Amino acid sequence: MNETNGKYPYEKIFGSNNGQRFKGNKLNDYHESDLNEDSEDGRDRDTSLMLDLEESDEMTVGECCLWFRQRYFTHEKLRRRLPFLSWLPNYSLADLKGDVIAGLSVAFTIVPQGLALAVLAGLPAQYGLYTSFMGCFVYAFLGSCKDVAVGPTSIMAIIVAPYVMMGGVEYSILLAFLAGCIQFLFGVLNLGFIVDFISYPVISSFSSAAAITIAASQLKLLFGMHFTASRFTDTMVKVAANLTDINPWDTGMGVACLLFLIPIQLAKDFRFRPSEDGMDTKARHRWYQFLNSVWMMTVTARNALVVIIGALIAGYYSGSHLFTLTGQIRTGLPPFQLPPFSLHTNTTDTAFGQIFSDLGTGVFVVALLGLMESVAVAKAFETAKLDATQEMLAIGTCNILGSCFGAFAATGSFSRSAVNHNSGVRTPFGGIVTGGLVLLALSTLAPYFQYIPQTVLATIIITAVIFMLRPLDPFLIWHTNKVDVLPYISTFVVCLLLGLEYGIVAGIGSSLIILLYQMARPKVFIVHKNTPDGYPFLYVKPDRSVFFPSIEYMKVKINKELPDCREMSSKIAVVLDGEHMFRADSTFAQGVKNMISSMSDRRVLTVFYNLRKSVVGAIQGVGIPANDFHNCRTEHEVYHLIKTHNKIRVSRSASNVETLFTQSTNSCGHWISQSAQAY
């Protein structure tokens, strides 16, 4: 390679880096802050001051107090942690109108869904309403997204169901409390990134498996069967075994409800539109508007309609006992009391430790899935930047306080949030309207809920979950990245065979294994190059930060290239470009130390280029001698170091030859002298 105007052609040797070189060719001019963008929930922005303090040699108590005050006790932080302070001062009559309409619409949906989801969880129907109202009130003050409707969901209900079978209502209440504590703690510690470890294949597979499991669990109510099952396989076996016990009245009403609900769900976006010829009169336009309003009301209140019609029919035939009814529901508001941390019965006493052991991984699964579902709902409707930390605090508080009123685990609901959004909600105050109507239903309508047929509630659940199926996703995932099919299959199979709580763990585990494997196998760009003076070197550039799983892999890749240069091994050098290495751990630093030592034994020079300050500090922290660690900031330094290294090698080689010649001459003279004396 030739020099250009007395300078080395940097772009030809090391690459142009898309035209963005280090300013002044100095490492210190390239900061990590230029590469890091604020995360979606604002974590990097919040911690920037703390990171600046950590980089200094000392951090005084005053600096710690300053960071703590600026992090938690500012007007901006107060508005972020109490979002109602932002919208309440400017609340208007137009906002009230939109919120009341949206609150009524969501209430027509949440009351029948709450009753059905309680039955799905194996709880008395009133516990679905207990779960419905408290989340609405709390989220109205702490939630950051106006569209999110918090309450019971089908996924939460089906996950809670096995624990209800194990320990009854008390287990579901304590599970909600403990999951809420974990969610709140995640928010305090800014651990929202944990949700990011649930990949799309896992979410898609879990959603499909959950839809199948939930729909299968409702078959016994749809057909009027009576048995107990906790897993998908067990349910299907018992449904097949009880086909002779099908109740024709329950089945007939259930099928009729499905034929009513499914077409409406499919055509929910349909609108009556005027003809395109423009001949319609104003009266006809008003008629179309009226039809669209009636259709929208029917779509919104479809679940309430089937509940009312089903209850009227069942009540009319109540004396004949033709239908399987919901049964008595306790009237009135639930009392405020702490969750049961121990259980006492006439025969046994169960301590908190035993209860926590029974709940096991369910606490963390419920907490994680609740956060995942709520954040996903908020992201779907929130156009501005979402504060995921605030969402965690809000959902955690909803579950903690809700458990004091007998609620099971709640989170954001996709279906009800869509109703809320389409109804024109203006602020989170719409949740207060919804919660108030749920309390009104508990106080006045509870005696009439006993006439609701269970098959009607089953159809509400089935029509809500069948649209969670994603049959095309496996093919899309296969064409995008075939490796992602592994977590998809593992999640789906384990969910159906062992349960949803184990399936999500299996999916996350398989995704992490793939992620760790990819971290351990970075792409290492290795090219044989020559300096402008003709000295050879290996140019090595990994495409990402190198951590402890990948340092050995990179060493193997380098060693595979070195044997090609054995004939010139006295002059070869290895240049490691750290442009994409942003961080390093202690194991990586120790691996670098061992690599430098092994290369030195082979008379190979190891040179580092473009290393950041944090990486240099980590490497120097393991005690590498200063003479062995070469960190260059410019290409001039790299070339000069390689040239100097080769000159030293050449001079040493010449010195060694001269010494060997002298020793040989002396030995030869000594031998001749001895031979002459002997002669």
N, C-alpha and C positions, 0 to 999 in steps of 0.2 A: 504494500500500500504506500502511496505517495503522500507527502505532506502537501498541504494547500496553504500558500501564503505564510509559510512558517508555522502553521498550526495543524494539528492532527484533524482529520475529517471525522468529527465525533459521530455525526449521524450515520456514516457508513460503517463505523466500527461498532458502536454500542446501540444504535437505533435512535430515532428522533424523539421517541416518547410523545408522538402526536404533536410535535412542535412545542412542547412545554418542557423546557430544560430547567435545571436548578439555576436559580438566579446567582450569577457569579460563579457557577460550578462549585458551590459550597453546600455541604450537607446541612449545615445549620440554617440555611435559607429555606429549607423545605420542611414545613411543619406538618404534623399529623392533623392539625386543626383545619388545614386546607382540604383535607380529604374527607373528614367526618362531617356529615350533614346531621341536622337535628332529626332525632327519631320521631316517629309519628305521635308518640305520647309526650314528647318534650323532655325525655330523660336526659339527653346530652346537654340541653340548654340549662337544665336545673343543676347539673353537676359540674358545669364548666368552671365555676369558681373553686370548687373543691379540688378539681384536677390541677388547677394552677397552683393551689397551695401545696398539693402533694409533690409537685415537681421541685419545690424549694427545699433547701436543706433542713429547715426547721419550720415548725408551725406552732405559733404561740397560742395561749388560751384565748387571747383577744381575737385572733384570727378565726379560731374555731367558733367563738360566739358570734362573730360577724357573719360567718357562713351560715350558721344555724338561724340567725335572725333574718337574713336575706332569703333564706330558703323557705321558712315557715311563717314568718310574721311580717308580711307586707300586704298592702291593699290588694295587689294583684293576686297574691296567693290566696287571700281570703275569698276573693270573688271566684277563684278557680275551685276552691274546696266547698264553697257554698254558692252554687250557680244561681240559685233563686235571687241572690242579690243583684244579678245582672239584668234579669228580665222583669222582676216585680216592680221596681220604681217606675218603669215606663209602660205598665200594663194598661190596656185600653178596653173600651167596650167591644171593639172589633175583635180583639184577642179573646175576650170572654165568650162572644158568640161562637167563634171557631172552636174554642176549647169545649164548650158545652155540647155542641153537635158531635164532635169527635168522641167526647167522653160517653155520651149516650150510645153511640155506635159500638164502641168497644165493650160497653156493659152488656149489650145484647149478645155479644159473642162470648164474653168471659164467664157469664153465669152458667150457661149450659156446658161450656167447655170445662169449667171448674168442677162441676158435678161429675162429668164423665171422667176427668183425669183423676179425681179422687178414687173412683171405682177402679180405674186402671192401676193405681198404686196399691189397691187392696185396703183402702181406708173408707170409713163412713163418708157419705157424700158431702156433708157439711165442711169437712176439712179442705175440700177443694175451694170452697168460698173463703175459708179462713186464709188460705194461701193467696187468694185473689186480691183482697182489699189492702193488706198491710204493705205489700210491695208498691202498690199504686201511690199510697200516701208518702212513703219514704223517698221514692224515686222522684217525686214531684219537687222535692227540696234539694236533693243531692245529685240527681241525674244531670248529665251534660247534653243529652240528646232528647229533643222534644218528642220525637216519634216513637221512642222505645216504650213498649207496654210490658211491664214486669208482672209476672204471675206464674202459675203452674204451666208446665209444658209437658208434652208427651214423653220426651227423652228423660227428663227428670223423674217423671212418674214411673216409668218402666224400670229405671235404675233403683228407685226407692223401694219398689215392690218386694224384692227378695228380703230386704231387711225388715219390712213390715211383717212378712210371714215369719221371720225369725223372732222378733221382739214386740210386735204390735205397734200401736200409735206412738208409744214413747220412743221407740228407736227412730222413727221417721222425724220426730221433733228434734231429738238430740243430734241426728245427722245433719239437719238443716242448720242448727246452731254451730256445730263444729266446722262445717263447710263454710259458713259465713265468716267465722273467725279466721280461717285460712285465707279466704278471699280478701278480707279487710287487711290482713297482714301483708299479702302480696301487694296491695295498693300502697301501704305505708312504706314498704321496702322497694317500691318501683320495680317489681318483678314481672312486669307485663310481658317481657320478652319470652317468658316460659311458654306462653300461648303460641308463640311463633314456631315452637318445635313440633307442633302438630301440623304435619304437611297436608297438602290438598288431597293426595290419594287416601290418606287415613280418614280425613273428614268425609270425603265422598263415600268411602266404603262403610264407615260407621253410620252415616245417614241412611244408606240403603239397607244395611243390616238391621238398624233400629226400626225402620219402617216395616220391614218384614216381621220382625219380632213382635212389635206392637200390634200390627194387624192380626197376626196369628193369635195373640193373647185375647183378642176380642171375639174370636169365633165362638167361644163357648157361650158368651152373652148373646151373640147374634142368633145362635141356634137354640138358645134356652137350655143349655147343658149345665150340669153342676159337677164340677171337679176342681181340683187344685193342682196347679203346675207352675213351676218357676222358670223353666227354660224352654226355648223354642222347640227343641226336639221332643221334650216331654209333653208339651202342649199338643203337637201334631199327632203323637202316638195316642194320646187320650181322646182327641177329637175323633180319630179313626175308630177307636174302641167304643165310643158312645154314639155312633151314628144312629143307632136304634132309639135313642132317647131324645131325638130332636123334637122341640116344641113347634108345631106348625104355626101357631099364632105369633110367637116371637119371630120365627123365621119370616113369615109373611110381612109383618110390619117392618122388620129390618130391611128386607129386600126393597119394599116400597120406599123407605127413607133413602136408601142408597140410590134408587132410580131418580129420586128428587134432588138429592144433594150433589151427586157427581156431575150431572149436566150443568147445574148452576155454577159449580166450581170451574168447569171447563169454559163456560161462556161468561165469566164474571166481567170481562173487559168489553163485552158487546155493548153497542150503543145504537139507538134508533137515529138514523140520519135522514135529513131531507133529500129529496131527489136532486140529481145533478143538473136537471134542465132549468132550475131556478123558478119554476112555476108555482112553487108552494106559497101559500098566503101566510100572513103573520099568525093567523089562527092555527094553521097546521104546524107552524114552528113551535107555538106554545104547546100544542098537543104532543109533539115530539119531546119537548122538554119535560112535560108531565110524565110521559111514558118512561123516559130515562130516569127520572126521580123515583118512580115506583120500582123500576128494575133495580136501581141501586139500593133501595131500602130492602128489597127482597134478597139481594145478594148479601147484604150486611146482616140481616136478621134471619137468614136461612136456618141456622141452628136453633134459634129461639122458636121459629115457626114449627119445626118438626117436634120439638119438645112440647110445645103447647098442644098441638094436634094429637100427638101420641098420648099425652096425659089425659086429654079429654076423652079419647077413645077408651083408654084403660080404665079411667074413672067410671065411664058409663057401664063397663062390663066388670066392675070391681067385685060384684057379688059372685061372679062365675069363676074367678081365679084363673083366667085364661092366659094372662101375661105375667112374666116375672118382673115385679116392681122393685123400685129402689128401696122402699121401706121408710120407716120413720126417720126424720131428720130433726135434730135438736134445734129449737127456735131460740133466737136471741144471740147476743154477741158473746164471743168466747172470753173467759176471764184472763186477766193478765197475770202470768206466773212464769217463773224461771223454768227452763227445760229440766226434765227429770235426769239428774246425774246418777241416780241409782233407782233400782226397782225393788219394791217390796210386795210380796204376795203372801197368801196364807201358807204357802208351802216353801217358798224359796226367797232368798234375798240376793240380788245381783248388784255387785259393786260397779263403780265407774270403770275400773280397769278391765273387767270382764266385758262390759258393754263396748268399750273402745276396741277391745280385741275382736269382738264379733263384727263390728263395723269395718275394721281393717282398712283395706285400700279404698273402700267405698267413700270415705271422707274426702280423700284427695281426688278421687275420680269425679265426685259430685262437684267439688270446688272448681276443678279444672274445666270440666265440661260446662258448668254454669258460666264461668268467665268467657270461655270460648264462644258460647252461643250468644251471650249478651253483647260482647264486643263485635261479633260478626253482624248482629242486627244493627247496632249503632253505626258501623261503617257503611252498611247498605243504604242508610237514609241520611246520614250526616254529611253534608257537602263541605263544611268547614273542617279544619283540623280537629281530629278527635283526641280527647284527653283520656287515654285508656286507663291511666292511674285513677282518675276520678270515677270511671265506670266500675273499677274494682272496689273502690271504697263504697260506692252507692249500692252495688249488688251485695257486698258483704254485710252492710248495715241492714239492708232489706231482709236478709236471711236471719241475722242475729235478732232483730226486733220481731220479725215474723214468727220465729220459734217461740217467743214468749206469748203468742196468741194461738198456738197450736198449729202453725203452718208447717208444711214440708218444704223442701228446697224449691226455690223459685229462681227464675232468670228471665231475660228478655225473650219474648215470643215473636217469631217471624210473622205468623198469620195475623195476630192482633196488632202488631206494629204496622203491618201493611194497611189494615183497616184504619188505624189511627192516622196514618199519613194521608191516605186517600180521602179521609173525611175532613181534611183541612185543619188539623190541629195547629195551634199557633205557639203554644208554650207548654211546658210540662204540667201546667195547672189542669189540663185535661185528665190527668191521672187521678186528681182529687175528685173530679166529677165521677169517674168510673168507680173509684173506691167507695164513694158515698152511696152510689146506687147498689153496689154489692152489699153494703151494710143494710140498706133498706130492704133488699131481697131477703137477707138473713132474718130481719126482724118481722117482716110481714108475710112473705111468700113461702117460708120454710114449711109450713104444714101442708102445702099443696105439692111440694116436691116428691112426696112419698108415692104419688100416682104416676111418676115418670117411669115408663118401661125401661129396663136395663138394655134392651136391644136398641132403643133409640140412642142412648148414650154411646153404645158400641159403634153405631154407624157414624156418629159425630167424630169419634176418634179415628175410625178407619178412613173416612174421607179426608181427614186432616193429614194423615201420615202417608197415604199412598202416593201423594205428589212429592214426597221426599225421595222417592226412588229415582236413581240416576242410571238408567240402563246403558246409556251410551258412554259413560265416563270410562269404563275399562278399556274400550277401544281407543278413546282419545289419549288416555294415559299410555297405552301401549305404543301408539304412533309417536308420542312426544318423547318418552324416555322409558324404555323397556324395563329398566331396573326398578322404576316406581311401581311396577305391577306386584312386586314382592310384598311391600307393606299393605297394598290394597287387598291382596288375597289373604294374607295372614290376619288382617283386621276382620275381614268378612267371615272367614271360617271360624275364628275363635269366638266372635260375637254370637254366631248361631249355635255353636256347640257348647260353649261354656258360659256365655253371658256377655252383656254389653260392657260391663265394668272391666272384664278381663280382655275383651277385644280391643278396647282403646289403649290399654297398657301394652298389649302385644304390638299394635300398630305403631305406637310411639317408639317402642323398643327397637323394632325392625328399622324404622326410619333413622333412628340415632346410629344404629350399626352401619347403615349405608353412608350416613354423613361422616362418621368417624373413619370409615374406610377411605372415603374420598379425601379427607384431611390427611390421612396417612400416605396417600398416593398423589401428591401434587404433580402437575406437569412441570418437568424440569427441561428447560431449553439449553442444550449443550452444543457448542460449535467450536471447531478448531480454527483458531485465528492466528495471525502474526502481527507483531507490532510494526510500526513504520521502519524500524531498524532490522526487521527480519527475525525477531525472536518469537518462538511459538508459545502459545498459551491456550488453555481451555477456558472458553467463556461460558459460565454457568449462570442461568437466571431462572429461579423458580417463579411460578405464576401467582404465588400467594405466600402468606406468612408460614414459616416452617416451625412446627411444634414438635414435641417429643415423639409422636407416632411416625413422623415423616423424616426425621433427621437420618435414620439408618438407611431408609430407602434412597435418599439423595446421595449418601455416601457410596452406596452400591452402584448407582447410576454413574457417578464420577469415576469410580474404580474401573468400570467396564470400558470407559473411554481411554484411560491412561495406558493400558497395555499397547495401544496402537502407537505410542510414542516411546517405547522402551529403548529404541536406538538413540533417542535424544533425551533420555530421562534425566541427564545431568543438567539440561537447560529448560525443561518444561515448567510451566507455572499454571496455577488454577486461579482464575479470577471469578469470584462469586458476586454477582450483581444483586444487591438487596433492595432494589427499587420497590418491589411489591411486598417486602417484609416489614410489616408495621409493628409487630410485637414479637417477643421471644420469651420462652420460659427457661427455667433452670436446667431442665433435661436437655433442651436444645443447646444451651451454652456449654454444658459438659460434653455433648456430642461434638460440638465445634472444636473444643479443646483436644479431644481424642483424634479428630480428623487432622488437625494441624500437626499433632505429634506424629501420626502415622505418615503423613505426607512428607514431613521433615526427614523421617528415617529413610524415605525413598528419594531424598534430595529434590523434592518437589516444593516449590514456593507456593504458599497459599495467600492470596490477596483478596481483601474485601473492598467492595465499591458500592457507594450509594447507601450505606447503612445509616439508619436513623439513630438518634441519640439514645432512645430507649433500648434498642437492640445492642448498641455498643456497650451500654452500661451492663446489660445482662451478661454479655460475653466476658467482659473484663471482671465481672464479679466472681467468676470461678477460678481466678488466679492464673490466667494465661500470662506467661512472661511477656514483657513489653517488646522484646526483640523478635518474638514469634508472631505477634498479632499485628498485622499490617492493614490499616483502614485508610483507604484513599478517598479523597473528596472530588478529585478531578481525574480526567483521563491522562493528563500529563504526569500526574503522580504515579498512576498505574504503569505507564510505559517506562518511566524513569526507574521505578523499583524493579521491574523485570530486567531492564538493561543492566542495572547495577548488580542484580543477583547473578546474571550470566557472566559478567566480567569477573566477579568474585570466584565463580566456579571455574572459569578458564584459567585465572591466575593460580588458583589452588591446584588445578590439574597440571599446569606447567611446572609449578613448584614441586609437585609430586614426581613428575617425570625427571626433573633435574636431580632431585634427591635420590631417586631410584638409580639414575645413571652414575652418580657419584658413588653410591654404595656398591654398585656392580664393579666399577673401576677399582675401587679400593679392595674389594674382595678378590678380583682377578690379580692385582699386583701382589697381594698377600700370598696368593696361591703360587705364583711364579717364584717369589722369594723363597718360600718353603721348599719348592721343588729343586731350586738351585742349591740350597744348602744340603739337601739330602744327596744330591748328585756329587 
